[in-house]
Amino acid sequence: QVQLVESGGGLVQSGGSLRLSCQASGFTVSSYIMSWYRQTPGKERELVARIYSSGNTVYADFVEGRFTISRDNVKNTAYLQMNSLIPEDSAVYYCNNGLNWGQGTQVTVSS
C-alpha cells in the first residue's frame, strides 16, 4: 500500500527555517519524481520543488534559492529544507510521487 506521510510543519517566525519530511512506503522514492506542493485557502495547489530520479531538481520562481529539495534513499524519505521563510510561505505543504498525495503539513510563518 502506497503511503506518503508529511511531517515537520509548524509555526516559525519570519526569517526562520523548517525542514519538511515525506516518509514514503509501498514504493521507492528514488524511482519516482518526488514533488512538494503547497496550497492556501481559496487558491490552487502550486508546485514548490521537484526532484527527479536522476537527482536533478527544479524549483518554483518564488523559492528564489531559499528552499532545497532532497531525498534519502536509505530512509526512503524526501525532504524540503526551507530557509528565510516569509509570511507568504504560510500554507499546507503536500508531498507527491506523481500518483499519490500525502495528508499535508501546515506551515505558518509569523511576521
C-alpha atoms as a printed R data frame, in Angstrom:
    type eleno elety resid chain resno      x      y       z
1   ATOM     1    CA   GLN     A     1  0.000  0.000   0.000
2   ATOM     2    CA   VAL     A     2  1.406  3.351  -1.076
3   ATOM     3    CA   GLN     A     3  1.629  5.975   1.649
4   ATOM     4    CA   LEU     A     4  3.145  9.424   1.874
5   ATOM     5    CA   VAL     A     5  3.344 10.921   5.359
6   ATOM     6    CA   GLU     A     6  4.476 14.503   5.724
7   ATOM     7    CA   SER     A     7  5.852 15.976   8.926
8   ATOM     8    CA   GLY     A     8  7.937 18.899  10.114
9   ATOM     9    CA   GLY     A     9  5.497 21.728   9.692
10  ATOM    10    CA   GLY     A    10  4.762 24.236  12.405
11  ATOM    11    CA   LEU     A    11  4.851 27.870  13.435
12  ATOM    12    CA   VAL     A    12  8.022 29.821  12.767
13  ATOM    13    CA   GLN     A    13  8.964 33.480  12.752
14  ATOM    14    CA   SER     A    14  9.798 35.308   9.565
15  ATOM    15    CA   GLY     A    15 13.384 34.564   8.607
16  ATOM    16    CA   GLY     A    16 13.312 31.171  10.276
17  ATOM    17    CA   SER     A    17 13.743 27.690   8.883
18  ATOM    18    CA   LEU     A    18 11.854 24.425   8.757
19  ATOM    19    CA   ARG     A    19 12.612 21.026   7.287
20  ATOM    20    CA   LEU     A    20  9.687 19.058   5.981
21  ATOM    21    CA   SER     A    21  9.873 15.291   5.650
22  ATOM    22    CA   CYS     A    22  7.877 12.947   3.454
23  ATOM    23    CA   GLN     A    23  8.171  9.349   4.636
24  ATOM    24    CA   ALA     A    24  7.242  7.018   1.795
25  ATOM    25    CA   SER     A    25  6.106  3.416   1.920
26  ATOM    26    CA   GLY     A    26  4.939  0.995  -0.743
27  ATOM    27    CA   PHE     A    27  7.307  2.397  -3.362
28  ATOM    28    CA   THR     A    28 10.886  3.607  -3.719
29  ATOM    29    CA   VAL     A    29 11.364  7.376  -3.748
30  ATOM    30    CA   SER     A    30 14.489  7.139  -5.879
31  ATOM    31    CA   SER     A    31 12.448  5.598  -8.720
32  ATOM    32    CA   TYR     A    32  9.800  8.313  -8.787
33  ATOM    33    CA   ILE     A    33  9.625 12.015  -9.397
34  ATOM    34    CA   MET     A    34  9.073 13.431  -5.909
35  ATOM    35    CA   SER     A    35  7.489 16.827  -5.556
36  ATOM    36    CA   TRP     A    36  6.422 19.276  -2.895
37  ATOM    37    CA   TYR     A    37  3.340 21.391  -3.462
38  ATOM    38    CA   ARG     A    38  1.630 23.961  -1.294
39  ATOM    39    CA   GLN     A    39 -1.882 25.296  -1.006
40  ATOM    40    CA   THR     A    40 -3.569 28.195   0.770
41  ATOM    41    CA   PRO     A    41 -7.340 28.593   1.212
42  ATOM    42    CA   GLY     A    42 -9.057 29.673  -1.965
43  ATOM    43    CA   LYS     A    43 -6.024 29.043  -4.148
44  ATOM    44    CA   GLU     A    44 -4.965 26.167  -6.336
45  ATOM    45    CA   ARG     A    45 -2.238 23.834  -5.207
46  ATOM    46    CA   GLU     A    46  1.091 25.016  -6.622
47  ATOM    47    CA   LEU     A    47  4.394 23.292  -7.254
48  ATOM    48    CA   VAL     A    48  7.205 24.269  -4.897
49  ATOM    49    CA   ALA     A    49 10.020 21.898  -5.829
50  ATOM    50    CA   ARG     A    50 10.663 18.629  -7.634
51  ATOM    51    CA   ILE     A    51 13.446 16.064  -7.656
52  ATOM    52    CA   TYR     A    52 13.858 13.579 -10.490
53  ATOM    53    CA   SER     A    53 15.215 10.061 -10.367
54  ATOM    54    CA   SER     A    54 18.421 11.456 -11.839
55  ATOM    55    CA   GLY     A    55 18.754 13.807  -8.895
56  ATOM    56    CA   ASN     A    56 18.041 16.877 -10.976
57  ATOM    57    CA   THR     A    57 15.860 19.430  -9.251
58  ATOM    58    CA   VAL     A    58 13.519 22.211 -10.252
59  ATOM    59    CA   TYR     A    59 12.051 24.999  -8.166
60  ATOM    60    CA   ALA     A    60  9.239 27.482  -8.438
61  ATOM    61    CA   ASP     A    61 10.352 31.027  -9.122
62  ATOM    62    CA   PHE     A    62  9.121 32.195  -5.745
63  ATOM    63    CA   VAL     A    63 11.603 29.883  -3.983
64  ATOM    64    CA   GLU     A    64 14.439 32.186  -5.076
65  ATOM    65    CA   GLY     A    65 17.159 29.932  -3.680
66  ATOM    66    CA   ARG     A    66 15.630 29.665  -0.219
67  ATOM    67    CA   PHE     A    67 14.436 26.022  -0.374
68  ATOM    68    CA   THR     A    68 16.236 22.776  -1.108
69  ATOM    69    CA   ILE     A    69 14.584 19.500  -2.052
70  ATOM    70    CA   SER     A    70 16.438 16.272  -1.393
71  ATOM    71    CA   ARG     A    71 15.867 12.606  -0.701
72  ATOM    72    CA   ASP     A    72 17.413  9.890   1.417
73  ATOM    73    CA   ASN     A    73 17.216  6.598  -0.453
74  ATOM    74    CA   VAL     A    74 18.069  4.556   2.632
75  ATOM    75    CA   LYS     A    75 15.302  6.140   4.701
76  ATOM    76    CA   ASN     A    76 13.025  6.272   1.636
77  ATOM    77    CA   THR     A    77 12.192  9.844   2.544
78  ATOM    78    CA   ALA     A    78 12.019 13.108   0.655
79  ATOM    79    CA   TYR     A    79 12.787 16.430   2.315
80  ATOM    80    CA   LEU     A    80 12.185 20.115   1.797
81  ATOM    81    CA   GLN     A    81 14.576 22.388   3.642
82  ATOM    82    CA   MET     A    82 13.063 25.855   3.841
83  ATOM    83    CA   ASN     A    83 15.165 28.829   4.884
84  ATOM    84    CA   SER     A    84 14.499 32.561   5.078
85  ATOM    85    CA   LEU     A    85 10.791 31.916   5.439
86  ATOM    86    CA   ILE     A    86  8.360 34.760   4.897
87  ATOM    87    CA   PRO     A    87  4.659 35.031   5.810
88  ATOM    88    CA   GLU     A    88  3.722 34.395   2.186
89  ATOM    89    CA   ASP     A    89  5.159 30.881   2.567
90  ATOM    90    CA   SER     A    90  2.374 30.002   5.002
91  ATOM    91    CA   ALA     A    91  0.397 27.126   3.523
92  ATOM    92    CA   VAL     A    92 -0.318 23.433   3.772
93  ATOM    93    CA   TYR     A    93  2.571 21.608   2.146
94  ATOM    94    CA   TYR     A    94  1.957 18.319   0.358
95  ATOM    95    CA   CYS     A    95  4.231 15.589  -0.881
96  ATOM    96    CA   ASN     A    96  3.514 13.872  -4.212
97  ATOM    97    CA   ASN     A    97  5.052 10.982  -6.151
98  ATOM    98    CA   GLY     A    98  3.235 11.669  -9.391
99  ATOM    99    CA   LEU     A    99  0.327  9.437  -8.422
100 ATOM   100    CA   ASN     A   100 -0.385  9.852  -4.732
101 ATOM   101    CA   TRP     A   101 -0.667 12.657  -2.202
102 ATOM   102    CA   GLY     A   102  0.143 12.844   1.449
103 ATOM   103    CA   GLN     A   103 -2.181 14.398   4.000
104 ATOM   104    CA   GLY     A   104 -0.202 17.629   4.159
105 ATOM   105    CA   THR     A   105  1.590 19.525   6.899
106 ATOM   106    CA   GLN     A   106  0.768 23.070   7.932
107 ATOM   107    CA   VAL     A   107  3.450 25.744   7.783
108 ATOM   108    CA   THR     A   108  2.720 29.094   9.386
109 ATOM   109    CA   VAL     A   109  5.204 31.958   9.231
110 ATOM   110    CA   SER     A   110  4.554 34.879  11.536
111 ATOM   111    CA   SER     A   111  5.717 38.390  10.736
